[in-house]
Amino acid sequence: MTDGPKPSPWALLVEGVRRRLRPRRDLVQEMEDLIEEGTAEGVLHPEEEEMLLSVLSLRRTRVREIMVPRTEIVAAEQGDALPDLVRLMVEEGHSRIPVYRGTLDDVIGFVTARDVLRFWGSPPPHPKLETICRPAVFVPETLTLEALLEEFKRSRVPLILAVDEYGGVSGLVTPADVVEEIVGEIEDEPDLEDEVLETREGYRAAGRVSLEKLEDVLGTELEVDDVETVGGLVFHVLGRIPRPGEVFRYRGLEFLVRDADKRRVKEVLIRRSNEEPSAGETKRP
């Protein structure tokens, strides 16, 4: 039996170039496979696997998937007085705020708490916001997180505004949003873990606590199909992610949302309600 014809030098050269120009997504897939194999063989811990896979996903994840949406952006109008801006920063808990002219589609820059505090306590007239603004940086909402990180390194700004295909502002993103995408949420109060804690105020529970555990602690049947966590229950009743401070009653219990972001419910305080239960009834402070 004879071997087939040997490939010509040209064919070998073309094949070598083809391999070198192989799409990067193939290389990423190979790396993902290696990471998963490492976990299966015990070389990597599951947490390490998740973080490494998150890093690789930066090439596929878009800004619009992690940004704060336009409707939730806290911003100041260029004509706002300095004391009003300070009050806004304190109330909203933001140290960096975009400043716009007329509409959020016309952002002229952003101010930081450091910029404002330089003039705090000084007698009026205070400088206009537009005179202390730092230049705003804009990127397409379709930009990958890998490219976004490069933009953060290049521009050295603490926030970047995302724009849609028509040039309108669609969201805002910070380095912390990218870090959270890689390493996950850094919990402020790790003592909650997956437990339900009884306090003087009521029962504190993280959003990820299982509904079964909450039922066991409260001795109450919540009877919700296809819901496994406390956060899932809140979303099921309200039909949306709530804002911190929202209160609703469900099956004789009062739920106070203590902490939540645009993606998930982080912590809830549960109390027994003395009023008639009304599933889905909400109120805000």
Residue pairs with C-beta under 8 A, 6 or more apart in sequence:
7 15
24 59
25 59
28 56
28 59
31 56
32 53
32 56
35 44
35 49
35 52
35 53
35 56
36 49
38 44
38 49
39 45
39 46
39 48
39 49
44 52
50 184
51 182
51 183
54 181
54 182
54 183
54 184
55 182
57 145
57 181
58 144
58 145
58 146
58 149
58 178
58 181
58 182
59 144
59 145
59 146
60 144
61 144
61 145
61 181
62 141
62 142
62 143
62 144
62 145
63 139
63 140
63 141
63 142
63 143
63 144
63 145
63 148
63 162
63 171
63 173
64 141
64 142
64 162
64 170
64 171
66 145
66 173
66 177
66 178
66 180
66 181
67 141
67 162
67 170
67 171
67 172
67 173
67 177
68 171
68 172
68 173
68 177
68 262
69 170
69 171
69 262
70 104
70 168
70 169
70 170
70 171
72 262
73 98
73 104
73 169
73 171
73 172
74 88
74 92
74 94
74 97
75 97
75 98
75 99
75 100
75 104
75 107
76 84
76 85
76 88
76 97
76 98
76 99
76 100
76 111
76 129
77 99
77 100
77 101
77 102
78 99
78 100
78 101
78 108
78 128
78 129
78 130
79 128
79 129
80 88
80 129
81 126
82 116
82 119
82 120
82 126
82 127
82 129
83 126
85 97
85 111
85 116
85 129
86 116
86 120
88 94
88 97
89 95
89 97
89 113
89 116
95 112
95 113
95 114
96 110
96 111
96 112
96 113
96 158
96 159
96 174
97 110
97 111
98 104
98 107
98 109
98 110
98 136
98 159
98 161
98 172
99 107
99 108
99 109
99 110
99 111
99 129
99 130
99 133
100 106
100 107
100 108
101 107
101 108
101 130
104 169
105 167
105 168
105 169
107 136
107 138
107 161
107 169
108 130
108 133
108 136
109 130
109 133
109 134
109 135
109 136
110 133
110 134
110 136
110 157
110 159
111 129
111 132
111 133
111 134
112 134
112 158
115 132
115 134
116 132
119 126
119 127
119 132
134 157
135 157
136 161
137 151
137 155
137 157
137 160
137 161
138 160
138 161
138 162
138 163
138 169
139 147
139 148
139 151
139 160
139 161
139 162
139 163
140 162
140 163
140 165
141 162
141 163
141 164
141 170
141 171
143 151
143 162
145 178
145 181
148 160
148 173
148 178
149 178
151 160
152 160
152 175
152 178
158 174
158 175
159 172
159 173
159 174
160 172
160 173
160 174
161 169
161 171
161 172
162 169
162 170
162 171
162 172
162 173
163 169
163 170
164 170
180 186
185 266
187 206
187 266
188 259
189 267
191 197
192 204
192 205
192 206
192 209
192 267
193 206
194 206
194 208
194 209
194 210
194 213
195 205
195 209
195 213
196 203
196 204
196 205
196 209
196 213
196 214
196 217
196 218
197 203
197 204
197 205
198 217
201 269
201 271
202 254
202 256
202 269
202 270
202 271
202 272
203 214
203 217
203 218
203 269
203 270
203 271
204 258
204 267
204 268
204 269
204 270
205 214
205 230
205 267
205 268
205 270
206 230
206 266
206 267
207 229
207 230
207 231
207 234
207 260
207 264
207 265
207 266
207 267
207 268
208 229
208 230
208 231
209 229
209 230
210 228
210 229
210 230
211 222
211 224
211 227
211 228
211 229
211 230
211 232
211 233
212 228
214 222
214 230
214 270
215 221
215 222
218 253
218 270
220 251
220 252
220 253
222 233
222 250
222 251
223 251
224 233
224 236
227 233
227 236
230 265
230 268
231 264
231 265
231 266
231 268
233 250
234 242
234 248
234 255
234 257
234 265
234 268
235 241
235 265
237 248
237 250
237 255
237 279
237 280
238 246
238 248
238 280
238 282
239 280
241 260
241 261
241 262
241 263
241 264
241 265
242 248
242 257
242 260
242 265
242 282
243 257
243 260
243 284
244 257
244 258
244 259
244 260
245 256
245 257
245 284
245 285
246 256
246 257
246 282
246 283
246 284
247 254
247 255
247 256
247 257
247 282
247 283
247 284
247 285
248 254
248 255
248 280
248 281
248 282
248 283
249 255
249 273
249 275
249 277
249 278
249 279
249 281
250 277
250 279
250 280
251 277
251 279
252 272
252 273
252 277
253 270
253 271
253 272
253 273
253 277
254 270
254 271
254 272
254 273
255 268
255 269
255 270
256 268
256 269
256 270
256 271
257 265
257 267
257 268
258 266
258 267
258 268
258 269
259 265
259 266
259 267
260 266
260 267
